Amino acid sequence: MKRKKAESDQEGFVYFLQGTSSGWVKIGFTTDLKRRLRTQQGGSPEKLKYIGYMKGTKTDEKKLHKYFEHVRRRGEWFDANFFLMSFVCEKCNRDDLEKYNK
């Protein structure tokens, strides 16, 4: 019998969503980028859009939360300062965001 991977080791995507009004950036994890945007958008008073994503795990997401702790606003939401935005531009896939931001 196969053992299920620990949730923290499940492969998927670490994503960066930005609120178009606040400018805040959410760092999260999902295995389905399209579905995740729909669920996040449903609970948000402002329009959200992906600004980048990368292959990763829940553990990678938690490491990024710690890495950007100094710009954390609330929960998984962070200020879009130069440091965070530079990381997104340099490390994340940004070429096909249009298909997810519909």
ABEGO torsion letter per residue (X at the ends): XBBBBBAAABBBBBBBBBBAAAGBBBBBBBABAAAAAAAAAAABABBBBBAEBBBEBAAAAAAAAAAAAAABABEABBBBBAAAAAAAAAABBAAAAAAAAX
